[in-house]
Amino acid sequence: MPDRSEILARDFARNLKRLRRREELSQGQLAVRAGYEYSSRAHICDLETGRQDPGLVTVEKLAQAMGVEPRELFRAERKRR
């Protein structure tokens, strides 16, 4: 069974991708909106695939760029019946 940090990382990655797609943004567009310039698309890709964990500043920038509260990026996926 995964530990709490693994669950948070998985939820973050899934929600980042889901929310970005909801806003109809490419990874590069999201990176620009969030204020990243260098290797921006690759950075978003790494976050969405869980290869990289975000810092608090990154979480805030991404949330603002998509018009959501930072906690939305960590919301647990609901079980489907």
Secondary structure, DSSP 8 states (H G I E B T S, - for coil): ---HHHHHHHHHHHHHHHHHHHTT--HHHHHHHTT--TTHHHHHHHHHTTSS---HHHHHHHHHHHTS-GGGGG-------
